[in-house]
Amino acid sequence: MAQGVAGNHKLNADMFNALIDPNKASELSASVLPSLRHILYTGIHGLYWCTVITVILALIANYFDHDGQLTA
């Protein structure tokens, strides 16, 4: 998200807070909404995939840890 904000001089981090808040979202300019939504979507999508990969790695480690050697 920081790269998206830095790449567009019209955007700032406070706009993301306004985008998430339904009461303040209507105050944002219509010209910046598509950019804000795309940056937010990309950030959430990346976070989702990091979470999925972490869960898969945890399941694999759990599957092969029959005798509990990975726990402290």
JOPEKA-V269810 format. One record per backbone hydrogen bond with DSSP energy under -1.0 kcal/mol. CO is the residue of the C=O (numbers start at 1). NH is the residue of the N-H. If there is no record, write none. Layout:
co:CO nh:NH
co:CO nh:NH
This chain:
co:1 nh:5
co:2 nh:6
co:3 nh:7
co:8 nh:11
co:12 nh:15
co:13 nh:17
co:14 nh:18
co:15 nh:19
co:16 nh:20
co:17 nh:21
co:21 nh:25
co:24 nh:27
co:25 nh:28
co:29 nh:32
co:32 nh:36
co:33 nh:37
co:34 nh:38
co:35 nh:39
co:36 nh:40
co:37 nh:41
co:38 nh:42
co:39 nh:43
co:40 nh:44
co:41 nh:45
co:42 nh:46
co:43 nh:47
co:44 nh:48
co:45 nh:49
co:46 nh:50
co:47 nh:51
co:48 nh:52
co:49 nh:53
co:50 nh:54
co:51 nh:55
co:52 nh:56
co:53 nh:57
co:54 nh:58
co:55 nh:59
co:56 nh:60
co:57 nh:61
co:58 nh:62
co:59 nh:63
co:60 nh:64
co:64 nh:66
